[in-house]
Amino acid sequence: MYRYAHVWPAGAPMQSVAFFRIVRDAEAHVVVDPTGKRPGRGAYLCHRSACWEQALKRGGIQRALRVENLFPQDRLALEQIAHELEEAEAAEAAQGVAHIKS
């Protein structure tokens, strides 16, 4: 059985296995929680780079996790994940185009 949650910012219900859990720890650092079991206040983001970019740009992560500002190293790590997701989406799209052409 899967849990369902509304993913910010899309708002569409998705299975909980379909998104990343981000956690604010006791020292107010924000990290990705791949296990989903790390203690601390959590929020969820889907695997689309647009969701990550919007959450970082508009401060949605800070609001959801109730932190004033992200530590620079935390923001950099989250931006890196967004960039990696964007690259994966581009590669997937290119693969789809190549498949259509053949």
GUTORKOL-170383 format. One record per residue: y, z, x of N, C-alpha, C, O in turn; residue number from 1. Coordinates in steps of 0.2 Angstrom, whole numbers, plus 5000, padded with zeros to 4 digits. Layout:
<lumzas>
n.y_n.z_n.x_ca.y_ca.z_ca.x_c.y_c.z_c.x_o.y_o.z_o.x_n
Y_Z_X_Y_Z_X_Y_Z_X_Y_Z_X_NUM
...
</lumzas>
This chain:
<lumzas>
n.y_n.z_n.x_ca.y_ca.z_ca.x_c.y_c.z_c.x_o.y_o.z_o.x_n
4994_5000_5004_5000_5000_5000_5006_5000_5004_5007_5004_5009_1
5011_4996_5003_5017_4995_5007_5023_4999_5003_5023_4999_4997_2
5027_5002_5007_5034_5004_5004_5038_4998_5003_5038_4994_5007_3
5043_4999_4998_5048_4994_4997_5055_4997_4998_5055_5003_4996_4
5059_4993_5000_5066_4996_5001_5071_4990_5000_5069_4984_5001_5
5077_4992_4999_5082_4987_4999_5085_4986_5006_5087_4991_5009_6
5085_4980_5008_5087_4979_5015_5095_4978_5015_5097_4973_5011_7
5098_4981_5020_5105_4980_5020_5106_4974_5025_5102_4974_5030_8
5110_4969_5024_5115_4968_5019_5112_4964_5013_5116_4963_5008_9
5107_4961_5014_5104_4956_5009_5103_4959_5002_5104_4956_4997_10
5101_4965_5002_5100_4969_4996_5094_4967_4992_5092_4969_4986_11
5090_4962_4995_5084_4960_4991_5078_4965_4993_5077_4967_4999_12
5074_4966_4988_5068_4971_4990_5063_4967_4994_5061_4961_4993_13
5061_4970_5000_5056_4968_5004_5051_4973_5006_5052_4979_5005_14
5045_4971_5008_5040_4976_5010_5043_4979_5017_5046_4976_5021_15
5041_4986_5017_5044_4990_5023_5042_4987_5030_5045_4988_5035_16
5036_4984_5030_5033_4981_5036_5037_4975_5038_5036_4972_5044_17
5042_4972_5034_5045_4966_5035_5052_4967_5038_5056_4963_5039_18
5054_4974_5040_5060_4975_5044_5060_4980_5049_5055_4984_5049_19
5065_4980_5053_5066_4985_5058_5068_4992_5056_5073_4992_5051_20
5066_4997_5058_5069_5004_5057_5073_5006_5063_5071_5005_5069_21
5079_5008_5061_5084_5010_5067_5085_5017_5065_5086_5019_5060_22
5086_5021_5071_5086_5029_5070_5092_5031_5074_5093_5029_5080_23
5095_5036_5071_5100_5040_5075_5097_5047_5077_5094_5050_5073_24
5096_5048_5083_5093_5054_5086_5098_5060_5086_5104_5059_5084_25
5095_5066_5088_5099_5072_5088_5106_5071_5093_5110_5075_5091_26
5106_5067_5098_5111_5066_5102_5116_5060_5100_5121_5058_5103_27
5115_5058_5094_5119_5053_5090_5118_5046_5094_5122_5041_5093_28
5112_5045_5097_5111_5038_5100_5107_5034_5095_5103_5037_5091_29
5108_5028_5094_5105_5024_5089_5100_5019_5093_5102_5016_5098_30
5094_5020_5091_5088_5016_5094_5084_5013_5088_5084_5015_5083_31
5080_5007_5090_5075_5004_5086_5069_5009_5086_5067_5011_5092_32
5066_5010_5080_5060_5014_5080_5054_5009_5078_5053_5008_5072_33
5050_5007_5083_5045_5002_5081_5039_5006_5077_5035_5002_5074_34
5038_5012_5078_5033_5016_5074_5035_5018_5067_5030_5018_5063_35
5041_5018_5066_5043_5021_5059_5042_5028_5058_5043_5030_5053_36
5041_5032_5064_5039_5039_5063_5044_5043_5067_5043_5049_5067_37
5049_5040_5071_5053_5044_5075_5058_5048_5071_5060_5046_5066_38
5059_5055_5073_5063_5059_5069_5070_5057_5069_5073_5054_5074_39
5074_5058_5064_5081_5057_5064_5083_5053_5058_5078_5050_5054_40
5089_5052_5057_5092_5048_5051_5090_5040_5052_5092_5038_5057_41
5087_5037_5047_5085_5030_5048_5088_5025_5044_5091_5027_5038_42
5088_5019_5046_5091_5014_5041_5086_5008_5043_5083_5007_5048_43
5086_5003_5039_5082_4997_5039_5086_4990_5040_5091_4990_5036_44
5084_4986_5044_5087_4979_5044_5081_4974_5045_5076_4975_5048_45
5082_4968_5041_5077_4963_5041_5077_4960_5048_5081_4961_5052_46
5073_4955_5048_5071_4951_5054_5076_4945_5055_5075_4941_5060_47
5081_4944_5051_5086_4939_5051_5092_4941_5056_5094_4946_5055_48
5093_4936_5060_5099_4938_5065_5105_4939_5061_5110_4943_5063_49
5106_4935_5056_5112_4936_5052_5113_4943_5049_5119_4945_5049_50
5108_4946_5047_5109_4953_5045_5111_4958_5050_5115_4962_5049_51
5108_4957_5056_5110_4961_5062_5117_4960_5064_5121_4964_5065_52
5119_4953_5064_5126_4952_5066_5131_4955_5061_5136_4958_5063_53
5130_4954_5055_5134_4957_5050_5134_4964_5050_5140_4967_5049_54
5129_4968_5051_5128_4975_5051_5132_4978_5057_5136_4983_5057_55
5132_4974_5063_5135_4976_5069_5143_4975_5068_5147_4979_5070_56
5145_4969_5065_5152_4967_5065_5155_4971_5060_5161_4973_5061_57
5152_4973_5054_5156_4977_5049_5155_4984_5049_5157_4988_5044_58
5151_4987_5054_5150_4994_5054_5145_4997_5049_5145_5003_5048_59
5140_4992_5047_5135_4995_5042_5130_5000_5045_5128_5004_5042_60
5129_4998_5052_5124_5003_5055_5127_5010_5056_5124_5015_5054_61
5134_5010_5058_5137_5017_5058_5137_5020_5052_5136_5026_5051_62
5139_5017_5046_5139_5020_5040_5132_5022_5038_5132_5028_5035_63
5127_5018_5038_5121_5020_5036_5118_5026_5040_5114_5030_5037_64
5119_5026_5046_5117_5032_5051_5122_5038_5051_5120_5043_5055_65
5128_5037_5048_5133_5042_5048_5135_5044_5055_5135_5050_5057_66
5137_5039_5059_5140_5040_5066_5146_5037_5066_5148_5032_5063_67
5151_5040_5070_5158_5037_5070_5158_5031_5074_5160_5026_5071_68
5155_5030_5080_5154_5024_5084_5148_5024_5087_5145_5029_5089_69
5146_5018_5089_5139_5017_5093_5141_5018_5100_5146_5016_5102_70
5137_5021_5104_5138_5022_5111_5137_5015_5114_5133_5010_5111_71
5141_5013_5119_5141_5006_5121_5134_5003_5123_5133_4998_5122_72
5130_5007_5126_5123_5005_5128_5119_5004_5122_5115_5000_5122_73
5120_5008_5117_5116_5007_5110_5118_5000_5107_5114_4997_5105_74
5125_4999_5107_5127_4993_5104_5125_4987_5108_5123_4982_5105_75
5125_4987_5114_5122_4982_5118_5115_4981_5117_5113_4975_5117_76
5111_4986_5116_5104_4985_5115_5103_4982_5108_5098_4977_5107_77
5107_4984_5103_5106_4981_5096_5108_4974_5096_5105_4969_5093_78
5114_4972_5100_5116_4965_5100_5111_4961_5104_5110_4955_5102_79
5107_4964_5109_5102_4960_5112_5096_4958_5107_5094_4953_5108_80
5095_4963_5103_5089_4961_5098_5092_4956_5093_5088_4951_5092_81
5098_4956_5091_5101_4951_5087_5101_4944_5090_5099_4939_5087_82
5102_4944_5097_5102_4938_5100_5095_4935_5101_5094_4929_5100_83
5090_4940_5102_5083_4937_5103_5081_4935_5096_5077_4930_5096_84
5083_4938_5091_5081_4935_5084_5084_4929_5083_5080_4924_5080_85
5090_4928_5085_5093_4921_5084_5090_4916_5088_5089_4910_5085_86
5088_4917_5094_5084_4912_5098_5077_4911_5095_5075_4905_5095_87
5074_4916_5092_5067_4915_5089_5068_4910_5083_5064_4906_5082_88
5073_4911_5079_5075_4907_5073_5076_4900_5075_5074_4896_5072_89
5080_4899_5080_5082_4892_5083_5075_4889_5085_5074_4883_5084_90
5071_4892_5089_5065_4889_5091_5060_4888_5085_5057_4882_5085_91
5060_4892_5080_5056_4891_5075_5058_4885_5071_5054_4881_5068_92
5065_4884_5070_5068_4878_5067_5067_4872_5071_5065_4867_5068_93
5067_4872_5077_5066_4866_5081_5059_4864_5081_5057_4858_5081_94
5054_4869_5080_5047_4867_5080_5046_4864_5073_5042_4859_5072_95
5049_4866_5068_5048_4863_5061_5051_4856_5061_5048_4852_5058_96
5056_4855_5064_5059_4848_5065_5054_4844_5069_5053_4838_5067_97
5052_4846_5074_5047_4842_5078_5041_4841_5074_5038_4835_5075_98
5038_4845_5070_5033_4844_5066_5034_4839_5061_5030_4835_5059_99
5040_4839_5058_5042_4834_5053_5042_4827_5056_5040_4822_5052_100
5045_4826_5062_5046_4820_5065_5039_4817_5067_5038_4811_5067_101
5034_4821_5068_5027_4818_5070_5023_4816_5065_5017_4814_5066_102
</lumzas>
